[in-house]
């Protein structure tokens, strides 16, 4: 499904680019699209950074547990 959505977006952008080549799309419309996509990108970056932070925290805790298990003679 993700690949389908990517292909659809590429197709739409191809059509819009062709229209822009013929001056059929106002610049303010493209600016609004850029702004919308930029906001979405920032949202996803924040979510990904939060997730990465949580995963790193979990790794640190698990590594501490591993060290304790090894010091107890565990395999």
Protein Blocks (a to p, Z undefined) as FASTA:
>chain_A
ZZmmmmmmmmmmmmmmmmmmnopacfklmmmmmmmmmmmmmmmmmmmmmmmmmmmmmmmm
mmmmmmmmmmnopZZ
